[in-house]
Amino acid sequence: MKKFKLKLDHVLLITIVAATFAALALSWMSPVARAVRKGEQINGVLIGTDWVDYARHSDTLVLVNYDPSKRFANVISIPRDTRFTPEGYNFRKINEVYAYHYRTKKNDRLAAQEVQRAVEELFQKRIAVPYYIQIDYSAFRKLIDLMGGINIEVDEPMHYDDNAGNLHIHFEPGRHHMNGKQALEYVRFRGRSGDIGRVYRQQKFFKASLSRFKNPYLLFRFPQIINIALKDIQTNLSFWDMLNCMLELKDIQAKDVRLAQIPGTPKRDYWVIDQENCTGFLDKIFVSISSTTINTSPRIRVEVWNASGKSRLAENVTWLLRKQGFDVIQYGTFQVRQKKSLIKDLTGDLRSAQKISELLECGEVITRYDEKRFIDISVILGEDCGIKPDRL
């Protein structure tokens, strides 16, 4: 009877198969993978940090909520100047939380955990935020460069020079392909609109990055992207959690991403949360199953403002929308000119706002929840909007 001897290529094949099955098993056991299989919502906070005056600050704060059963994501920005005064601390703004805990504990992980708790408190402890990702300027630049850069449409001239901080930002309106350094300049820029304008640009950038993830070219760079995440980014997500997140991310459609901001109003140097609107917003986002569907009320109330400088554009759009069943209750001229159209969903009815964008063939759609205005959708028509006569 002959003895069976394994050849080297057989051993290698068995090793690869065994390693593959082990990897699949570990991936399958990932908490994120389990949540995806069960269709459970996943919440995490993205913390963008800087290093200014020898101290680390949270320059960007975003709550990301993902519903795998609908492949739908809510990206909720929290302005850095948001008023936050918890008991036991002398904080005035939310961005002071990370800075204080990093300074006292000298540890990114512990500081990020305190930010997680602060965000939960900010959202009335209605949701749990089990995950965090903390990324600094250096890691951000590396990540964008590895992705091959991002295409961004710049809406207005962006110029800023800070010789002391060695920061120089110069972009003219138009389409730009930005590398890591330029992308960082874009998302840091504040301009005349301050932090609220910066939040809007960051959300545009997030959406552009999501589109980039659909490029098959990036599939071959997943290992390198995850390597950067493990080496240069602080997170409590495991390797397998991150892998599952990236696999989900590439399948999300742009229309299934809500770009929102925690409801509030600017007051002096602060963004003050409107608790009543915040409660209604949370009900829509985290309770209502139909929060992304078209409004089922008899008429959807719309306002239309002409920021294009084009004669009778608001009247023409009003006529078009009324023909489609929308209740345009007011229209007129906007106080400033805008190059790009903007469609604001004010009641969590994202699909109706998207329908208007499709009808007009223009307009970035964002959610800025404010039920107190008794308007469902606000349409601001920029220079990019033009209605052909045959559609009227």
N, C-alpha and C positions, 0 to 999 in steps of 0.2 A: 504494500500500500504506500503510495507516494505522499510525502508530506507537502502540504500547500504552503509556499513561501510568498509573503507579500513583497512586491516590488516597491521601489521608492516612489514611483508615480502613483501606485495604489495608496500608499500611506499618505501622500500629499492630498489625494482626492478625498480620502476619509476624513483627514484633518479639516479640510475646507468645508466639507458637508457638516461635520460636527460643529465647527465654529459658526456656520451659518444658522443652524438650528438653535444653538445657544444664544446667538444674537437676537433671533426672532423671539425666543422665549423671554429674554430679558426685556426686549422692547414691548412684548405683550403684557408684561407685569408692570410696566410704567404707570404711575398714577394718572398721567395725562391720557395714555392709551385706554385705560379703564374708563375714564370719564367720557372719552370719545365713543367707545363701544356702547356705553349706557345712555348716551345722549344727554349727559349732565353738563350744565354750564360751567365754564372754566373762567376764573377771574385772576388777573395778575396786574401788577403795577410796573410801569416802565419809568425808571428814574434816570434822567440825563444829568450828569454832574460836571461841573467845571472846577478849575483850580485857580482861584483869583486871590491875590494878596495873601498867599501862603495858607489859604483855607479852602476846603472843599464845600461847594454849595450844590443844592439840587436846582438846576437851571430849568429843567423840563420835567413835568409830572403828568403821566397819562394812565388812566385806568382802561384796561382792555378786557372786555367781556366777550366770550365766544360761546355760541350755542351750536354744538356739532350736529344736533338733530336737524337744524335748518341751514347749516353752514353759513351762519350769519354772525358778524362781529360788530360790536359797539366800541368805538374808539372815543373815549370821553376825556377831553383835555381839562386839566385843572390849572388855571393861570398861576404863575409863581407868586403873584401878589395877592392870592386869595386870603382873606381874613381868617385867622385860625388862632384861637385863644383857649387852649385846653387848661384844665385845672392843674396846678402844681408847676407850671412853667410860665415864663415871661414872653412867650412867643406872641408875635403880632401877625406873621404871615406863614403860610404853609411851607415856604422854601427854607425857613429857619430850622425846621425839624431835623433834616439831615445834617445841616451844618453843625448844630449844637451837639448832636449825639456822636457825630464823627470826631468832633473836637474833644469831647470828654471821654470817649471810649476807644478812639484811635483804631476803629474797626469798621470796614465798609459793610460787612454782613449785619452787624448789630445796628448800625445806623439805618440800613435799608429796612430791617424788621420794624424799627420805630416808625418809619414812613408808612409801612403797610398798616400799622395800627392807626396812624393818623388819618389815612385815607378811609379806612372803615368807619372812623368816627365822623369824618366829613360827610360820608354818605349815610348818616343817621344809624349806623350799625345794622343796616338792612341787608348787607351782603358781607360775605367772608372773602378776604383777598389772600389766598394762601401762597401765591407766587410773586416773586419780584425779579426784575432784571435791572441791574445798575450798569450803565455804560458811560464812560468818560469820553472826552474829546478825542484822545488818541485812538481808542478802540473804534469809535464812530468813523474816523477817517479811514482806518484800515479796512473796516467792513464794507464801506461804500466803494473803495478802490477794488476790493476783491470781487464785488458784484459787477464791476465794469462801468461804474458811474450811473447816474440817474438823469433822466430827461425831465426838465422842469420848465414850465412857462412862467416867466417873470412878468408880473402885471404892471409894475411901476418902477421908475428909476430907484435903485437902491445904492446909496452912497454913504459911507461912514469911515472915518479915519480916527484911530486911537493909537498915536505913536508910542505912548507909555505902555500900553498893553499889546503893542505890535499886532493890532487888528485892523485890517484894511479891506473894506467891502465895496466892490464896484460892479454893479450889474445894470445893464440897460434893459428895457422891456423887450420881450421876445423869447424864443425858445432856446434853452441852454442845455448842453450836456455837461453835467457837473461831476468833477472828481471828488474825492473825499474832502479835500481842503475847501473847495468851493461850496460843497453841500453843507459843510459845517457853518460857513459864513452865511449861507442863505437861511438856515434854521435859527441862527443866533440873532439876526437882524431885527431890530425893534421898530425903528422909523417913527413917523408921526402918529401912527395908530397905537403905539406902545405894545404892551404885552398881548392885547387882544388881537392885534394884527399879526403878531408873531405866532400866536396859537393857530390862526388860520393858515399861515404859510407852512407851519409844521404839519398840519393835517393834510395839506396838499402834497407835501413831501412824502408822508406816510402812504398815501394812495398811489403815488408814482412808484414808490419802492415795492408796493404790493404787485403792481403790474410787472415790474422787473423780475420778480420771483417766478413769473410764468415762462420766462425764457429758458428753453431746454439747456442752454449753455451753462446755467447755474447748477443743474443737477450734478454735473461733474465736479462742481466746486463745493458741494455740501460738506464733505469732510473738512475742507479748509475753513469754511465758515464756522463750523462747529468747533474746530480747533481754536479759532480766535475767541469764540464764546467761552471756551474752557480756560484759556490763558489770560485774556484781557478783559473779560466781562464778569462781574460779580452776579451770581444768581443761585437760587436754591433749586433750580430745575436740573435734573440729572441729564447725562448725555442722551439717554433714551427718551426722556421727556422732550428735550430740544429737537431730537430727530422727528418725533411724532408731531410736534408743533410745526416744523418746517414742511412736513408732508401734507398737513392740513392746510397750511398757508398757501401752498401753490395751487390748491383747488378752489380757493375762495374767489368769487367774482366781485368786481368793483362795485356793482349795484347792491351787493349784499354786505356792504360796509357802511355803517352809519358814523359820520364824523360829527361829534357833538361836543358840547362844552358844559361844564357844571353850571346850572342856571344862577344868575346873579346880576348885579349892576356895578359899574365903576363908581367909587366914592373916594375922592381925593387920591391917595396913593394905594388904595385897596380895591380888590374885587370882592364885594360883599355878597355872600350866598343868599338867594331868595329861598327861604325854607319851604314856603308853600309851593312854589314852582318846582323845587327840588323833589318834594314828595310826589307831586304829579308825574314828574319825569321818571322817577324810580318805579312808580306804578306801571308806567308804559314800558319801560325797558326790562324790568325784572319780574313782572307779574303777568302783564297782558300777553296772551299767546298770539293775538292778532296785531301786535304792535308794528309790524312791518307791512301790513296789508293796506290796500286803498281804503280810505275813510268810507264807512257805510252810512254816515249821516246824510240827510236829504241833499244838502248843498255844501260844497267846500268853499269857505270864505277866503278870498284872495285880495291882496292889494298889489298894484302895479306901479312902479316908479321908473321914470325915464332918466337914466344917468348917461345917456349916449350923446346927447346934443342933437339927435336926429328929430326932425319935426314930426309930430303926431304918432311917434312910435308907441307910446303908452296907450293911446286910443286904439290903435290897430291891434295891439296885443290883447287889450281888453275885449275887443270884438271877437277875436279868435278864441280866447278862453271861454267866453260866454257861449259861443257856438258849441263848445265841447262840454258844456254843462257846469262849468265852474261859476261860482257866484262872486264876481269881481265887485266889491263894495266901495272901493275907492281907487283912483289913479291920479297921477300928476307928475310933476318934475322933481327929481331928486336934488338934494342940496349941493352935491359935488359930482363932477364927471368921473366915470369909471370906464376903463378899457374892457373889463371882463364882466359878464353878467353873473349874478349871484341869486340863487333861489334858496330861501330860508324856510325850512320846515319848523313851524313854531309849536306844533302839538304832537310831535312824534309820528306823524303820518308820512313816513319817508316815501312810500310808493307813489302817492299823489304828487309830491314834489318832483319825483323823478319823471312822472308822466308829463308834467309841464315842461321840464327840461327837454324831453324828447319832442314835444310839440314845437317848441321854439328852436330846436336844434342848437342850443347853446345853454350855458349856465352851469356853474359848479353848484352842487346840491349839498347843503350842510344843515344840521339840526341845531337850532338855538331855541330851546324850549321856553315858551312864555305864554301860558294860557290866559293870562290876565288881559292880553290885548284883544281877545275875541277875534283874532285873525288866525286862520290855519296856515296860510303860506304867504310869504312876502317875496315879491319878484322885483329885483333891481336890474334893469336892462342896461347893459354896457354897450360900448362901441362895437362889440363883436356880434350884436344881435341885429338881424334884419329880416323883415317879413315880406316875402314875395307877394305881389298884388293878387296872384291867382289863388292864394290861400285865404283871402278875405271874402 
